[in-house]
Amino acid sequence: MSIWHFFIRHGWDALVLSGMITNFVVGYILYVMKKSQIISIVIAVFAIGVLYSLPKVIVSDKDKKIDRKPTEQQVEAVTTESSHNQSLSAEQASVIKNLTNQYKNSTDKEKKIIFADSLAGIYRKAMIFDSVAVYRELIVGLEPSEKNLLSAADACYDAFFFVTDAGKVEIYGEKARGYYQKVLDRNPKQLNAKAKMAVTYANSASPMQAIAMLREVIAEDPKNEQALFNLGLLSIRSGQYDKAVERFKEVLKNNPVNLQAKLYLGISYAELGDKASARQFLEEAKSGTDDVMILNAADEYLKELEAAK
């Protein structure tokens, strides 16, 4: 059984449908650490956003040029499938049906873009990321601007992390890379796009490609928060907690209010046996938010530190 399906069986999709964007890396790291008392709480704690996540399954290292753009005929199928299989409210389903009809019946490009954008927004609010990707890709087909390409890339990136079908995971990972590459071809200074693109390689057969790309971003922009954070996560994942500490401290040097960096720094110090520093940053992460999920997670890790005395 994959780690992803382990989480699904323990209520992961219920969390996703409740509107929380969960950080897969926390669950993965703690699963590997076998901290059974923490897993059930910490895997459900963070509304961090996928840019700080790692893939949930192995992605092919073959950088295939996939051109599986959605067609107009897919619109009805997407709406029907999502309405039946996801937790859309009655109001959302009604709005989607109305907007879908307007999209299909319109012959005006600008109006179709507006309808597709609205549909993507509703599906994103409902955390149905593959449907978001469909409409973002349709918008690119109508108007392939850099902004729209980046939006499509980000939508496929989100779907890459949250779809549960292994085949779709690979497809969306490849699509994300393809769109990010098109963005970079137009604007090589889009370093955040490059940092996200790098993460799609992190669990591939060539993980060093992810490291190399992130280091390229850092070389050009030493303060790039996404790249520094992702390098920190990769260091934790490989058990190099000393390097993780360096990365997260650098993130906090540039952005002292990054609560996720504080928490991961606390975890890294805990794994290095530096309990005093671990407590400091876990407490700081707690003090910076009123989010119950984050507070509970920090408290649970602090309890583990106390129990280890």
C-alpha positions, -999 to 999 in steps of 0.1 A, spaced: 0 0 0 14 35 -9 18 60 19 -8 82 1 -34 55 3 -24 49 40 -34 85 47 -66 82 26 -78 52 46 -72 72 78 -94 101 68 -71 123 46 -98 130 19 -122 141 46 -97 168 56 -92 179 20 -129 182 15 -132 203 46 -111 229 29 -77 224 44 -47 222 21 -27 196 40 11 194 38 19 159 28 55 162 38 46 163 75 28 130 73 55 115 52 83 126 76 65 115 107 55 82 91 91 75 84 101 84 119 74 60 132 61 85 158 28 67 161 14 90 188 20 121 166 10 108 132 -28 110 136 -26 146 147 3 161 127 -7 148 93 -39 168 96 -25 201 108 -12 225 82 -29 248 57 5 254 42 -1 251 5 14 227 -20 44 248 -28 59 234 4 50 198 -3 67 168 -19 51 143 -43 31 115 -27 42 88 -53 72 83 -75 71 103 -106 87 90 -138 120 104 -146 112 104 -183 104 140 -191 78 131 -217 62 159 -236 26 153 -228 0 173 -246 -32 160 -231 -51 193 -232 -87 191 -221 -113 194 -248 -147 211 -249 -163 176 -247 -146 170 -213 -165 199 -196 -197 180 -191 -178 149 -179 -158 170 -154 -189 186 -140 -208 154 -137 -179 134 -122 -170 161 -97 -206 167 -86 -211 130 -79 -177 121 -63 -168 153 -43 -184 173 -16 -199 201 -35 -227 220 -18 -260 222 -35 -253 259 -41 -219 252 -57 -234 224 -79 -261 247 -91 -237 275 -99 -213 251 -117 -242 238 -138 -252 273 -148 -217 284 -156 -209 253 -175 -239 258 -197 -229 294 -203 -193 283 -211 -205 257 -236 -230 280 -253 -208 311 -256 -190 318 -288 -172 349 -274 -136 341 -264 -135 367 -236 -168 355 -221 -156 319 -222 -125 328 -203 -146 346 -177 -168 315 -173 -139 291 -172 -121 313 -146 -152 314 -124 -155 276 -127 -119 271 -117 -124 293 -87 -154 273 -75 -136 240 -79 -106 254 -61 -127 265 -32 -141 229 -31 -106 215 -32 -113 196 -65 -79 203 -81 -81 181 -112 -112 201 -123 -94 234 -116 -67 222 -139 -92 213 -167 -105 249 -167 -71 265 -164 -59 245 -193 -90 255 -213 -82 291 -206 -46 286 -219 -61 272 -251 -81 304 -255 -54 328 -244 -19 314 -240 -4 344 -221 24 340 -196 -1 347 -167 -25 320 -180 3 295 -185 15 301 -150 -20 296 -136 -24 263 -156 10 252 -143 0 259 -107 -33 242 -112 -17 210 -125 9 213 -97 -19 212 -72 -36 183 -89 -3 165 -89 -3 164 -51 -40 158 -44 -53 134 -70 -54 98 -57 -50 79 -90 -14 70 -97 -18 75 -134 -32 109 -130 -4 119 -106 22 112 -133 1 130 -159 -3 161 -138 33 161 -128 43 161 -164 18 187 -173 30 210 -145 66 206 -157 55 213 -193 36 245 -184 63 257 -161 89 252 -188 68 273 -212 67 300 -186 104 298 -181 110 299 -219 92 332 -220 105 345 -187 136 329 -172 133 352 -142 102 333 -130 123 317 -103 93 306 -82 80 286 -112 114 269 -114 114 261 -77 80 245 -81 90 227 -112 120 213 -93 98 197 -67 80 176 -93 113 157 -96 119 152 -59 105 116 -57 116 106 -91 144 81 -100 166 112 -104 160 132 -72 193 151 -77 176 169 -106 154 186 -80 183 195 -58 202 209 -88 173 230 -100 167 244 -65 204 253 -62 202 271 -95 174 292 -81 194 299 -49 225 308 -70 204 334 -88 183 345 -58 199 336 -25 168 347 -6 142 328 -27 119 315 0 103 287 -19 137 272 -30 152 275 5 122 260 21 120 231 -3 157 224 2 150 223 39 123 198 34 144 176 12 171 177 39 146 165 65 134 138 42 169 125 38 176 127 75 201 155 71 187 176 100 218 197 104 214 209 68 176 214 74 184 237 103 206 258 81 179 261 54 151 270 77 172 295 96 179 311 63 142 313 55 135 329 89 164 353 84 146 366 53 111 361 66 109 360 104 71 354 104 72 321 84 55 298 110 60 267 89 98 273 89 97 278 127 79 245 131 102 225 108 132 241 124 118 229 158 114 194 144 149 194 130 164 205 163 143 178 181 157 152 158 192 165 164 186 161 202 187 199 208 156 200 230 160 236 241 161 250 206 133 226 195 111 240 223 120 276 214 109 273 178 78 251 185 67 277 210 73 305 186 53 287 160 24 284 185 26 320 196 23 334 160 -11 319 152 -45 311 166 -50 282 142 -61 253 163 -46 227 140 -11 243 142 -14 248 179 -24 212 185 5 199 163 31 220 181 17 210 215 18 173 205 55 176 195 62 195 227 46 166 247 69 142 230 99 163 240 87 163 276 81 126 276 116 120 264 132 137 294 
